[in-house]
Amino acid sequence: MMAVNRLVASTAANLLIPVSGLLVSPFLSRELGPEGRGLYAALTLPIVVCGWLGTYGLQDALTFHVRQGRLSGRDAARVSLLAALPLGLVAVLLLGVLGLFVFDRSEVDRQQFLVLALLAPLHIMANLAIGALTGAADLGGVNLMKVVPAALRTILLVIACVALDLSAFWAAALFLTATASGVLVGLPRLRRRPGPASVTRPADPAEPIPVRSMIRYALTCLPGVLAATSSARLDQVIGLPLLGARELGFYAVAVSVAELPTVVATAARTVLMGGAGSEDHDSVLRVARIAVPVTALGCTVLAASAGLLVPRFFGAAFAPATLPTVILCAATVVFTCVQIFSALLLVHDKAGRSSVALVVGSLTGVLLLVGLAPLGAVGAALASLVGYAVAAGIAARSVRGLPAVPSLRAVTVPYGADLRHLHAGLRRRWRPRRTGPPEAPDAANSQSAGTGGGVR
């Protein structure tokens, strides 16, 4: 039951991120128009993507080593701080080169992008801290690092759109700087946590932090990190020269709607990567079995209502984003499978197999994006769908070979007992509190109270 509770709590916290985008997007869309909305995406997304890619697998390495008890929370915080500077400098240089390609037609846009690129180290540091908190099974800390920046950027952008004549550059600056609030919350919390279990030092006492082991693990994860990042957002990063600002604006709106159900995939990955404490292995797999159908249900509802939702919510000018939204809803279901399969392979020390699946899927999506670019936003959506499908198929073959996974059914389709567990968990979470005298806490509640507070 604890694993399901963590899935529900993490999903609720992750939901605030796309909800924040949906709340802000109508204001930005009406304030900036289709072309300005596309420019805003081109200014922000490369830096956000660089925050994931710029960890070069170190985020997953921190998760693995903290989860295995080889690294304390304090040491993980030190690694995050120290690594963010050199990794951030490399990220800024790479973004500078990217800016020459993406903004080759506008000197002003290129200069503004280079200014915003200086915020990349902040995003890298945030992702490293999230990786360490995930390994420490500190779901509350992970949730706070996502909820606080999302809430802050929503407030700032809505107020700015209403009160000011906002440009794409200043909207992007407000969006990107809000990440600092997550770092200020997450790093102190990480320093106070020793980890999910007592830390086992490496065999070499002269190396208190397992640097070599983390580097090896990070390098193994690196191809998968690069591929997963490109699969998730590369279409928008390079979409400006390939699709044009107008079509990119349509595609960005479609993504903001269709990515809503991805919060379940992200939450499931966090729970699977962080472990399940004292629960048995099947309880952890239950999280995966529940995530896929819940995502499929959400995507079906969104796809069915896209024809009414998109033009009414974003304005009639964005009606062409309807079909890409429907296609991306189907892609989101496949993306959930990719996330779950990848997490299972990483947890079972099969990072190489995860990387292979993600790399092949990403290359497929990129090649299709170039070939289908004349179709605009629809072509970009189709490229994403096929790329995810290829990655999911390859990863599924590797997952079937894991001794701890009896079949693909065990991680994709819920059993009757799973649905009863989910129903009981939701009732327990949302039932009205009793007004009588407090009851003595049972053992399960006492144990969950000791795993760290935060957003439930």
C-alpha positions in Angstrom: 0.0 0.0 0.0 2.9 2.4 0.7 4.1 2.1 -2.9 0.6 3.0 -4.2 0.4 5.9 -1.7 3.7 7.2 -3.0 2.5 6.9 -6.6 -0.6 9.0 -5.7 1.4 11.6 -3.8 4.0 11.9 -6.5 1.4 12.1 -9.3 -0.4 14.9 -7.4 2.8 16.9 -7.0 4.0 16.3 -10.6 0.5 17.3 -11.9 1.2 20.8 -10.8 3.9 21.2 -13.4 1.7 20.7 -16.6 -1.2 22.3 -14.8 1.0 25.3 -14.3 1.8 25.3 -18.0 -1.9 25.0 -18.8 -2.8 27.9 -16.5 -0.1 30.1 -17.9 -0.3 29.1 -21.6 -3.6 30.9 -22.4 -2.2 34.1 -21.0 1.0 33.7 -22.9 -0.7 32.6 -26.1 -3.0 35.6 -26.1 -0.3 38.0 -25.0 2.4 36.7 -27.5 0.4 35.2 -30.4 1.3 32.0 -32.3 4.7 33.3 -33.4 5.6 34.8 -30.0 4.5 31.6 -28.3 6.8 29.7 -30.6 9.7 32.0 -29.8 9.1 31.6 -26.1 9.3 27.8 -26.5 12.6 28.2 -28.5 14.1 30.4 -25.7 13.1 28.3 -22.8 13.1 24.6 -23.8 16.8 24.3 -24.9 17.8 25.5 -21.4 15.4 23.2 -19.6 16.5 20.3 -21.8 20.2 21.2 -21.1 19.3 21.0 -17.4 18.5 17.3 -17.9 21.1 16.5 -20.5 23.8 18.5 -18.8 24.0 16.0 -15.8 25.5 13.5 -18.3 24.0 10.6 -16.4 25.2 11.8 -13.0 21.6 12.3 -11.8 20.8 8.6 -12.3 24.2 7.7 -10.8 23.3 9.7 -7.6 20.0 8.0 -7.4 21.6 4.5 -7.7 24.4 5.1 -5.2 22.2 6.8 -2.6 19.6 4.0 -3.0 22.3 1.4 -2.5 23.4 3.1 0.7 26.9 4.0 -0.8 26.4 7.7 -0.5 24.9 9.8 2.3 22.5 12.7 1.7 25.2 15.2 2.8 27.8 13.8 0.4 25.2 13.7 -2.4 24.5 17.4 -1.8 28.3 18.1 -2.0 28.5 16.3 -5.3 25.6 18.2 -6.7 27.1 21.6 -5.7 30.6 20.7 -6.9 29.5 19.1 -10.2 27.1 21.8 -11.2 29.8 24.3 -11.9 31.9 22.4 -14.5 28.9 20.8 -16.0 27.2 24.2 -16.1 30.1 25.8 -17.9 30.0 23.0 -20.6 26.2 23.5 -20.9 26.6 27.3 -21.5 29.1 26.7 -24.2 27.0 24.1 -25.9 23.9 26.4 -25.7 26.0 29.1 -27.3 26.7 26.9 -30.3 23.1 25.8 -30.5 22.0 29.5 -30.5 23.9 30.1 -33.7 21.9 27.4 -35.4 18.4 28.0 -33.9 18.4 31.8 -34.0 20.4 32.2 -37.3 17.9 34.7 -38.6 17.7 37.1 -35.7 20.7 38.7 -33.9 18.5 40.1 -31.1 16.9 36.7 -30.4 20.3 35.1 -30.4 21.7 37.6 -27.9 18.7 37.1 -25.6 19.1 33.4 -25.7 22.7 33.6 -24.7 21.8 35.7 -21.7 19.2 33.1 -20.6 21.7 30.3 -21.2 23.7 31.5 -18.1 20.9 30.0 -16.0 21.7 26.5 -17.2 23.9 25.6 -14.2 21.0 26.3 -11.9 18.8 23.8 -13.8 21.6 21.2 -13.7 22.0 21.6 -10.0 18.3 21.2 -9.4 18.2 17.9 -11.4 21.2 16.5 -9.5 19.5 17.2 -6.2 16.3 15.6 -7.4 18.2 12.5 -8.4 19.8 12.2 -4.9 16.5 12.8 -3.2 14.9 10.1 -5.3 17.6 7.6 -4.3 17.0 8.6 -0.6 13.3 7.7 -1.1 12.5 11.3 0.0 9.4 11.7 -2.0 8.4 14.8 0.0 11.7 16.5 -1.0 11.3 15.6 -4.7 7.8 16.9 -4.7 8.8 20.2 -3.1 11.5 20.7 -5.6 8.9 20.4 -8.3 5.9 22.1 -6.7 7.6 25.3 -5.4 9.1 26.4 -8.7 5.9 25.5 -10.6 3.7 27.5 -8.3 6.1 30.5 -8.3 6.4 30.6 -12.0 2.7 30.4 -12.5 2.1 33.3 -10.2 4.8 35.5 -11.7 3.9 34.8 -15.3 0.1 35.3 -14.8 0.7 38.6 -13.0 3.2 39.8 -15.6 0.9 38.9 -18.5 -2.0 40.8 -16.9 -0.1 43.8 -15.7 2.7 44.3 -18.2 3.3 44.3 -22.0 5.3 41.1 -21.8 7.8 40.0 -24.4 8.9 36.4 -25.1 12.3 37.2 -23.6 11.0 38.4 -20.2 8.5 35.7 -20.0 11.3 33.2 -20.6 13.4 34.9 -17.9 10.7 34.6 -15.3 10.1 31.0 -16.2 13.7 30.0 -15.9 14.7 31.9 -12.8 11.8 30.3 -10.8 13.9 27.1 -10.6 16.1 28.8 -8.0 13.3 28.4 -5.4 13.5 24.6 -5.9 17.2 24.5 -5.3 16.9 26.6 -2.2 14.3 24.1 -0.8 15.9 20.8 -2.0 19.6 21.1 -1.2 19.2 21.9 2.6 16.7 19.0 2.8 19.2 16.7 1.1 22.0 17.7 3.5 19.9 16.6 6.5 19.2 13.1 5.2 21.7 10.3 5.6 19.9 8.2 3.0 17.4 5.3 2.9 19.7 3.1 4.9 23.0 3.2 6.7 25.7 4.2 4.3 28.2 1.5 3.3 31.5 3.0 2.4 33.5 1.8 -0.6 36.2 -0.7 -0.1 38.8 2.0 -0.5 38.8 4.1 2.7 40.8 6.9 1.0 37.8 7.5 -1.3 34.9 8.4 1.0 32.7 9.3 -2.0 32.6 6.5 -4.7 33.7 8.8 -7.5 34.9 6.2 -9.9 31.8 4.0 -9.4 29.5 7.0 -10.0 31.5 8.0 -13.1 31.2 4.5 -14.5 27.5 4.3 -13.9 27.0 7.8 -15.3 28.8 7.0 -18.5 26.8 3.9 -18.9 23.6 5.9 -18.5 24.8 8.8 -20.7 23.7 7.5 -24.1 20.2 6.8 -22.7 20.1 10.3 -21.1 21.0 11.9 -24.4 18.5 9.8 -26.2 15.7 10.3 -23.7 16.2 14.0 -23.7 16.2 14.3 -27.4 13.1 12.1 -27.6 11.2 14.2 -25.1 12.1 17.7 -26.2 14.5 17.8 -29.1 11.6 18.3 -31.6 10.9 21.7 -29.8 14.5 22.6 -29.4 15.3 22.4 -33.1 11.7 23.0 -34.2 12.1 26.7 -34.9 14.3 26.3 -38.1 12.6 23.1 -39.2 8.9 24.0 -38.5 8.9 27.8 -38.3 7.7 29.9 -35.4 4.0 29.5 -36.2 3.9 25.7 -36.5 6.2 25.4 -33.4 3.7 27.5 -31.5 0.9 25.0 -32.5 3.1 22.1 -31.5 4.1 23.7 -28.1 0.4 24.1 -27.3 -0.3 20.5 -28.3 2.5 19.3 -26.0 1.2 21.4 -23.1 -2.1 19.6 -23.3 -1.0 16.1 -24.1 1.8 16.0 -21.5 -0.7 16.2 -18.6 -1.0 12.4 -18.2 2.8 12.1 -18.3 2.8 13.1 -14.6 1.8 9.5 -13.8 4.8 8.1 -15.8 7.1 10.5 -14.0 5.7 9.6 -10.6 5.9 5.9 -11.3 9.6 6.3 -12.4 10.4 8.1 -9.2 8.8 5.4 -7.0 10.5 2.6 -9.0 13.9 4.3 -8.8 13.6 5.1 -5.2 12.5 1.7 -4.0 9.6 0.7 -1.8 11.1 0.6 1.6 10.1 -2.6 3.4 7.4 -3.6 0.9 7.7 -6.7 -1.2 8.8 -6.6 -4.8 5.3 -7.2 -6.2 4.1 -4.1 -4.4 6.7 -2.1 -6.3 5.6 -3.7 -9.6 2.0 -2.7 -8.8 3.0 0.9 -9.3 4.0 0.1 -12.9 0.8 -1.9 -13.5 -1.4 1.0 -12.3 0.5 3.7 -14.1 -0.1 2.5 -17.7 -3.9 2.2 -17.6 -4.3 5.4 -15.6 -2.3 7.3 -18.3 -4.3 5.7 -21.1 -7.5 6.7 -19.5 -6.4 10.3 -19.1 -5.1 10.4 -22.7 -8.4 9.1 -24.0 -10.3 11.8 -22.3 -8.0 14.5 -23.5 -8.0 13.3 -27.1 -11.8 13.1 -27.2 -12.1 16.6 -25.9 -9.2 18.2 -27.8 -11.5 19.6 -30.5 -13.3 21.7 -27.9 -10.6 22.2 -25.4 -7.8 23.6 -27.5 -9.5 26.5 -29.4 -11.6 27.5 -26.5 -8.7 27.4 -24.0 -6.0 28.9 -26.1 -8.0 30.9 -28.6 -9.3 30.3 -32.1 -5.9 31.0 -33.6 -4.6 27.8 -32.1 -7.3 25.5 -33.6 -4.7 23.8 -35.9 -3.1 22.4 -32.7 -6.0 20.0 -32.2 -4.8 17.1 -34.4 -1.2 17.2 -33.1 -2.8 17.1 -29.6 -4.7 13.9 -30.4 -1.6 12.3 -31.9 0.6 13.3 -28.9 -2.0 11.8 -26.5 -1.4 8.4 -28.1 2.3 9.1 -27.9 2.0 9.8 -24.1 0.7 6.3 -23.5 3.7 4.8 -25.2 6.0 7.2 -23.4 4.7 5.9 -20.1 5.8 2.4 -21.1 9.2 3.7 -22.0 9.6 5.4 -18.7 8.6 2.3 -16.7 10.8 -0.1 -18.7 13.8 2.3 -18.5 13.4 2.6 -14.7 13.2 -1.1 -14.2 16.3 -1.6 -16.3 18.2 1.1 -14.4 17.2 -0.3 -11.0 18.4 -3.8 -11.9 21.8 -2.4 -13.1 21.0 -2.8 -16.8 21.6 0.8 -17.8 23.3 -0.2 -21.0 20.2 -1.9 -22.3 18.1 1.1 -21.3 20.5 3.3 -23.3 20.3 1.1 -26.4 16.5 1.3 -26.5 16.4 5.1 -25.9 19.1 5.8 -28.5 17.5 3.8 -31.2 14.1 5.3 -30.5 15.5 8.8 -30.4 17.3 8.5 -33.7 14.1 7.2 -35.3 12.2 10.2 -34.0 14.8 12.7 -35.2 15.0 11.2 -38.7 11.3 11.2 -39.0 11.1 14.8 -37.7 13.4 16.0 -40.5 11.4 13.9 -43.0 8.0 15.0 -41.8 8.9 18.6 -41.2 6.8 19.8 -44.2 3.7 18.6 -42.3 4.4 21.1 -39.5 3.1 20.3 -36.0 1.4 17.2 -37.3 4.6 15.8 -38.6 6.4 16.5 -35.4 3.7 14.7 -33.4 3.9 11.6 -35.7 7.7 11.5 -35.3 7.4 11.5 -31.5 4.8 8.7 -31.6 6.9 6.4 -33.8 10.1 7.2 -31.9 8.5 6.3 -28.5 7.0 3.1 -30.0 10.5 1.9 -31.2 12.1 2.7 -27.8 9.3 0.9 -26.0 9.5 -2.2 -28.2 13.3 -2.6 -27.7 13.1 -1.9 -23.9 10.3 -4.4 -23.5 12.5 -7.2 -24.8 15.1 -6.4 -22.2 12.6 -6.2 -19.4 11.2 -9.6 -20.3 14.7 -11.0 -19.5 14.8 -9.6 -16.0 14.5 -12.4 -13.3 12.5 -10.1 -11.1 9.9 -9.4 -13.8 7.8 -12.5 -14.5 6.2 -11.0 -17.7 5.3 -7.8 -19.4 1.8 -8.2 -18.0 3.3 -7.8 -14.5 4.4 -4.3 -15.3 1.7 -3.0 -17.7 -1.8 -4.4 -16.9 -3.3 -4.3 -13.4 -4.7 -7.3 -11.6 -7.9 -7.2 -9.7 -6.0 -7.0 -6.4 -4.2 -3.9 -7.8 -7.4 -2.1 -8.4 -8.7 -2.9 -5.0 -5.4 -1.6 -3.5 -5.7 1.6 -5.5 -9.3 2.1 -4.5 -8.5 1.6 -0.8 -5.5 4.0 -1.0 -7.6 6.7 -2.6 -10.4 6.3 0.0 -7.9 6.4 2.8 -6.2 9.6 1.4 -9.4 11.6 0.7 -11.8 10.4 3.4 -12.9 13.1 5.9 -10.9 13.4 9.0 -12.5 12.2 12.2 -13.2 14.8 14.8 -13.0 12.5 17.8 -9.9 11.9 20.0 -6.8 10.9 18.0 -6.2 7.2 17.7 -2.9 5.6 18.5 -0.8 5.3 15.4 -0.3 1.8 14.0 2.9 0.4 12.9 2.4 1.3 9.2 1.6 4.9 9.9 4.6 5.2 12.3 6.9 3.8 9.6 5.6 6.1 6.9 5.9 9.2 9.2 9.6 8.5 9.5 10.3 8.7 5.8 10.2 12.5 5.6 7.4 14.9 5.4 6.6 17.2 2.6 3.7 17.3 0.2 1.4 14.3 0.4 
